[in-house]
Amino acid sequence: MPNNAIESLAPATLWSRFFEISQVPRPSKHEERVRLYLRNFAGKNNLEMKEDETGNIVIKVAPKPGLEKAPTVILQSHVDMVCEKNKDKDHDFNSDPIVLVRDGDWIKADGTTLGADNGIGAAAALAIATDYTFNHGPLELLFTVDEETGLTGANHLVKGFIEGKYLLNLDTEEDGCFYVGCSGGMDTVGTMKLEYEPVNEELMPYLLFVSGLKGGHSGININDRRANAIRVIAQLLVRIDNFNYRLQSITGGSKRNAIAREAEAILFVNPSDEAKLRELINEFTLETVLEFNETDPGIKITFEKKDITVNAQVYTKNFSTKIINTLLALPHGVISMSPAITGLVETSTNLATVTIEDNFLRIGTSQRSSIESAKKNIAASVKSVFDLASAEVKVGDGYPGWQPNLESNLLKISKNTFKNIFGREPVLKAVHAGLECGILGDKFPGLEMISFGPTIEGAHSPDERVNIHDVEKFYRLLKAIITALSKVK
């Protein structure tokens, strides 16, 4: 496939590597072909390489003559990508290459996710490996697997796999920023066995559907006060309780790390109550739209009659009440803000999913905090709600946060380098989301880290795009930081 989209772009080697990576299918948990690409790259360029049982790969780049005693610098990125496409796009992520498209100052894909997250970081590291135009000490190029669905690769790294003192994580998406901290996270899931009874034959089934919400990342967007579809539908079910409806099912949300955009419930109600129910639902919809007018103006609630179901069963009244009360009692949103970094959420929890499987209803939640004890405390609060509902509770092991170290030698050198190149100070940030740095710092104590990258917009969606100009700036900065670190005694 031709690479016309990246023709004449600089730095040429980085864009060439990115194109090559884009032609290799690499869904999370299926990175076999991109790992083969990395093995072939190392062999072709006579570079030392090793691979662990999980599939993580490290490629070693020898220092320039005279810099053998410089500290080893690790360039870290992940090789998997989120696979999303537009509904009208025919694309198989397990076999088809990503089609690159140039759109003004941006590179995007043709109706799919681009994979710049984190393909641009991986391409930059590979470009560095064969860039002979600058000085550097020993380098380790660390490529981890399955970051997007569980940080699996980083979690399974073992002592001795990397040896560097400084780590440059190439997986953030905002030009001009150094990220110096992130939250840790864990999941807490409550499971209840469904309790059914026959439905009164006079009652008819209706579908209640909440849609049109923005949703978003459960860490990055949790402070935007966006509506949660699961909570909205639970609040509405309480509001219409006087109509003595019977609940047959309730589901909502799609991913543990996303704010629920949609939720639905199947109700059995008396047809004679339909008009009054619609009136109340319309009133509730108006109130909800007004409440979330700034964040979710597109909220829509529909109430439509379904085909008659023969011998239908519904939840017992007590079980229905227990589910709704649990959904309303579970905390959701920001718990506390950071006292050290203005505007940074310190601790939060997300009511993520409600699913039905094998005669069980499961409620999925996720907790985040940059403070380990706070993360455990909010998870305990969520667990207590499930315990009160007599649900079976499973609390995941989670992953650690990354505490900012504003006095690190790496950060000081990187800030000075940035200022020398661009004539201004970089913006220091922490993110209320999981980065592999949290795990790496926990596994390799004393490792100094920063994270940076070019501007990427719409990651994890078919709207994903990367800014061409910022990629050039990112690569120039990366080389300069590596050179500066080679002078550290």
PyMOL commands that set and color helices and strands:
alter all, ss='L'
color gray80, all
select helices_A, chain A and resi 4-6+12-22+32-44+116-129+152-155+222-224+229-239+241-243+271-291+317-329+372-388+409-422+436-443+468-485
alter helices_A, ss='H'
color red, helices_A
select strands_A, chain A and resi 48-51+57-61+73-78+100-103+106-109+139-144+166-169+177-182+184-193+196-198+204-211+246-252+263-269+300-305+313-315+333-337+345-357+360-369+392-395+427-431+448-451+456-457+465-467
alter strands_A, ss='S'
color yellow, strands_A
deselect
rebuild
show_as cartoon
